[in-house]
Amino acid sequence: MKTPTTALIADDEPHLAQYLKAQLAQAWPELQIVKVAVNGIEAAEAIATLQPDIAFLDIQMPGLTGLEVAQGIEGGTRVVFVTAYDQYAVDAFEARAVDYLLKPLKAERLAACVQRLREVSTTADSALAETLKRLLPAAAQAPVRLRYIRAGQGELMHQVPVDDVLFFHADDKYTIVQTTTAEHLIRTPIFELAGQLDPDRFWQVHRSTIINLDHLAGTRRDEQSRLFVRVRGQSRELPVSRAYVHLFKAM
């Protein structure tokens, strides 16, 4: 008996997610929807755990964007972006054979997408990484480097120097800005920060984490050979995704 194809849908607008689910049920009745995620963090965790064959990802989601979720996929999950994004991004997806569904969804376009997914190998698209490399910096649209982070705390607005930041970590709808003395919350997603920070000092080590190398205390591997980084003054260790382990080979 053939194993059914599985899929995940991620969209922070529940009615759009349910609409896509209903349309897929008509266009591809045997497709099994294993999860409907309401934000990027939930989508990334579900993809890592469930390893669906396909992920239908909205691009603009809280916590992690669809681009960031796709960047962190380490298995064979294929990605279809569901987007109302600028036309340059849509053109790039099409040219690189990474499929997309443009909002508002059209039945004939979904049918073409389903046909493509049925025909394409279950192996993840090898062009996806190159597509993301082009789109992530472009999406950030930040030609200058950040010097300060503005973070609200009650009625007070803090001006946090980036030099004082130990690490950034995406958490549900917010990004945590961790310093030696405080934890602040901002709404700027990780992918935007990555494009605005100095890449020689700030390394993305996970789809949801950027560390400040000036505060790096060391690294550790566990018995499964997974890599973790330690930051000065913090007992918490931060995991390094397999996609970023190569950054530490020269250290």
C-alpha positions as CSV (number, residue, x, y, z in Angstrom):
1,M,0.0,0.0,0.0
2,K,1.4,3.4,-1.0
3,T,2.3,5.8,1.8
4,P,0.1,8.9,1.5
5,T,1.7,12.2,0.7
6,T,1.7,14.5,3.8
7,A,1.6,18.3,4.1
8,L,1.8,21.1,6.5
9,I,0.0,24.5,6.2
10,A,1.4,27.6,8.0
11,D,-0.4,30.9,8.0
12,D,-1.1,33.3,10.8
13,E,-4.5,34.1,9.3
14,P,-6.6,31.1,10.3
15,H,-9.4,31.6,7.7
16,L,-6.8,31.7,4.9
17,A,-5.2,28.5,6.2
18,Q,-8.5,26.7,6.4
19,Y,-9.4,28.0,2.9
20,L,-6.2,26.5,1.5
21,K,-6.9,23.3,3.4
22,A,-10.4,23.1,1.9
23,Q,-9.1,23.8,-1.6
24,L,-6.4,21.2,-1.3
25,A,-9.0,18.6,-0.3
26,Q,-10.7,19.2,-3.6
27,A,-7.6,19.4,-5.8
28,W,-5.7,16.6,-4.1
29,P,-8.1,14.4,-2.0
30,E,-5.5,11.9,-1.0
31,L,-3.1,14.5,0.4
32,Q,-2.9,14.2,4.2
33,I,-2.7,17.5,6.1
34,V,-0.8,16.7,9.3
35,K,-0.6,20.1,10.8
36,V,-2.0,23.6,10.4
37,A,0.5,26.0,12.1
38,V,-0.4,29.6,13.1
39,N,3.1,31.1,13.2
40,G,6.6,30.4,12.0
41,I,7.9,28.9,15.2
42,E,5.1,26.4,15.3
43,A,5.7,25.6,11.7
44,A,9.4,25.0,12.1
45,E,8.9,22.8,15.1
46,A,6.2,20.7,13.4
47,I,8.3,20.3,10.2
48,A,11.3,19.1,12.2
49,T,9.1,16.6,14.2
50,L,6.6,15.4,11.5
51,Q,8.9,15.7,8.4
52,P,6.0,16.3,6.0
53,D,6.5,15.8,2.3
54,I,5.3,19.4,1.5
55,A,5.1,22.6,3.5
56,F,2.8,25.4,2.3
57,L,4.3,28.4,4.0
58,D,3.0,32.0,4.2
59,I,6.0,34.4,3.9
60,Q,5.0,37.0,6.5
61,M,4.3,35.3,9.8
62,P,5.1,36.2,13.4
63,G,8.1,34.6,15.2
64,L,9.7,33.3,12.0
65,T,8.9,34.2,8.4
66,G,8.2,31.5,5.8
67,L,11.7,32.3,4.4
68,E,13.3,31.6,7.7
69,V,11.3,28.4,8.2
70,A,12.4,27.2,4.8
71,Q,16.0,28.1,5.4
72,G,16.0,25.9,8.5
73,I,14.5,22.8,6.9
74,E,17.0,19.9,7.2
75,G,14.9,17.0,5.8
76,G,13.3,16.4,2.4
77,T,10.3,18.7,2.9
78,R,9.5,20.6,-0.3
79,V,8.3,24.1,0.0
80,V,5.5,26.0,-1.6
81,F,5.3,29.7,-0.6
82,V,1.9,31.2,-0.2
83,T,2.4,34.9,-0.6
84,A,1.2,38.3,-1.5
85,Y,4.9,39.3,-1.7
86,D,6.5,41.7,-4.2
87,Q,6.6,40.6,-7.8
88,Y,10.4,40.3,-7.8
89,A,10.2,37.5,-5.2
90,V,7.5,35.7,-7.2
91,D,9.6,35.9,-10.3
92,A,12.6,34.4,-8.4
93,F,10.6,31.5,-7.1
94,E,9.3,30.7,-10.6
95,A,12.7,30.9,-12.2
96,R,14.2,28.7,-9.5
97,A,11.4,26.1,-9.7
98,V,10.4,26.8,-6.1
99,D,6.6,26.9,-6.4
100,Y,4.3,29.6,-5.0
101,L,0.7,30.4,-4.6
102,L,-0.2,34.0,-4.9
103,K,-2.9,35.4,-2.6
104,P,-5.8,35.5,-3.3
105,L,-5.7,31.8,-4.2
106,K,-7.0,30.8,-7.6
107,A,-8.3,27.3,-8.2
108,E,-6.5,26.9,-11.6
109,R,-3.2,28.0,-10.1
110,L,-3.6,25.6,-7.2
111,A,-4.4,22.8,-9.6
112,A,-1.2,23.5,-11.5
113,C,0.8,23.5,-8.3
114,V,-0.7,20.2,-7.3
115,Q,0.2,18.7,-10.7
116,R,3.8,20.0,-10.3
117,L,4.1,18.5,-6.8
118,R,2.8,15.1,-8.0
119,E,5.4,15.0,-10.8
120,V,8.5,16.4,-8.9
121,S,10.7,14.0,-6.9
122,T,10.2,13.9,-3.2
123,T,13.8,15.1,-2.8
124,A,14.0,18.7,-1.6
125,D,14.6,21.2,-4.4
126,S,18.4,21.8,-4.6
127,A,17.8,25.4,-5.8
128,L,16.0,26.3,-2.7
129,A,19.1,27.4,-0.7
130,E,20.3,29.6,-3.5
131,T,16.8,31.2,-3.8
132,L,16.8,31.9,-0.1
133,K,20.2,33.5,-0.3
134,R,18.9,36.0,-2.8
135,L,15.6,36.7,-1.1
136,L,16.6,37.0,2.5
137,P,18.9,40.0,2.1
138,A,16.5,41.6,-0.3
139,A,13.6,41.2,2.1
140,A,15.5,42.9,4.8
141,Q,15.9,46.1,2.7
142,A,18.4,47.5,5.2
143,P,21.6,49.0,3.6
144,V,23.0,50.4,6.9
145,R,24.1,48.4,10.0
146,L,22.1,48.6,13.2
147,R,23.8,50.4,16.1
148,Y,20.9,50.4,18.5
149,I,17.8,48.3,19.2
150,R,14.6,50.1,20.3
151,A,12.7,47.9,22.7
152,G,9.7,48.9,24.7
153,Q,9.1,47.8,28.3
154,G,5.9,49.1,29.7
155,E,5.8,52.8,29.1
156,L,9.6,53.0,28.8
157,M,11.4,52.7,25.5
158,H,14.9,51.4,25.8
159,Q,17.7,52.2,23.4
160,V,19.9,49.1,23.5
161,P,23.3,49.3,21.9
162,V,23.9,46.2,19.6
163,D,27.3,45.9,21.2
164,D,25.6,44.9,24.4
165,V,23.4,42.2,22.9
166,L,24.5,38.7,23.6
167,F,22.1,37.0,21.2
168,F,18.7,37.4,19.5
169,H,16.2,34.6,19.7
170,A,12.8,34.3,17.9
171,D,10.0,33.4,20.4
172,D,6.5,33.1,19.1
173,K,5.4,36.6,18.0
174,Y,8.5,38.4,19.4
175,T,12.2,38.3,19.1
176,I,14.1,38.2,22.5
177,V,17.0,40.7,22.8
178,Q,19.3,39.3,25.5
179,T,21.9,41.5,27.2
180,T,24.0,40.7,30.3
181,T,21.5,42.6,32.5
182,A,18.1,42.3,30.8
183,E,15.8,40.6,28.3
184,H,13.9,42.8,25.9
185,L,11.2,41.9,23.4
186,I,10.9,43.4,19.9
187,R,8.7,42.6,16.9
188,T,11.4,42.7,14.3
189,P,11.8,39.1,12.8
190,I,15.1,37.4,12.8
191,F,15.5,37.6,9.0
192,E,15.3,41.4,9.1
193,L,17.9,41.6,11.9
194,A,20.2,39.3,10.0
195,G,20.2,41.7,7.1
196,Q,20.9,44.8,9.3
197,L,23.6,43.5,11.6
198,D,27.3,43.3,10.9
199,P,27.8,39.8,9.5
200,D,31.4,39.7,10.8
201,R,30.2,40.1,14.4
202,F,26.7,38.6,14.4
203,W,26.3,35.0,13.2
204,Q,23.0,33.3,12.6
205,V,23.5,29.8,14.1
206,H,19.9,28.6,13.9
207,R,16.8,29.5,12.1
208,S,15.7,31.3,15.3
209,T,19.0,32.5,16.8
210,I,21.7,35.1,16.0
211,I,24.7,35.4,18.4
212,N,27.1,38.2,19.0
213,L,30.6,36.7,18.5
214,D,32.1,39.3,20.8
215,H,30.3,37.5,23.7
216,L,31.0,33.9,22.6
217,A,32.5,31.9,25.4
218,G,32.9,28.6,23.6
219,T,31.3,25.6,21.9
220,R,30.3,22.1,23.0
221,R,29.3,18.9,21.3
222,D,27.0,16.3,22.9
223,E,27.1,12.5,22.6
224,Q,25.1,12.8,19.3
225,S,27.7,15.2,17.9
226,R,25.2,18.1,18.0
227,L,26.9,21.5,18.4
228,F,26.0,24.1,21.1
229,V,27.4,27.6,21.7
230,R,28.0,29.1,25.1
231,V,27.6,32.9,25.7
232,R,29.5,34.7,28.4
233,G,27.5,35.2,31.6
234,Q,24.7,32.8,30.5
235,S,24.2,29.3,31.7
236,R,21.9,28.6,28.8
237,E,23.4,26.9,25.8
238,L,22.2,27.7,22.3
239,P,21.9,24.9,19.7
240,V,23.6,25.3,16.3
241,S,21.6,24.1,13.3
242,R,23.4,21.6,11.1
243,A,23.2,24.2,8.3
244,Y,25.5,26.6,10.3
245,V,27.9,24.1,11.9
246,H,30.5,24.9,9.1
247,L,30.9,28.4,10.5
248,F,32.7,27.0,13.5
249,K,35.1,24.7,11.7
250,A,37.9,27.3,11.6
251,M,37.5,28.2,15.3
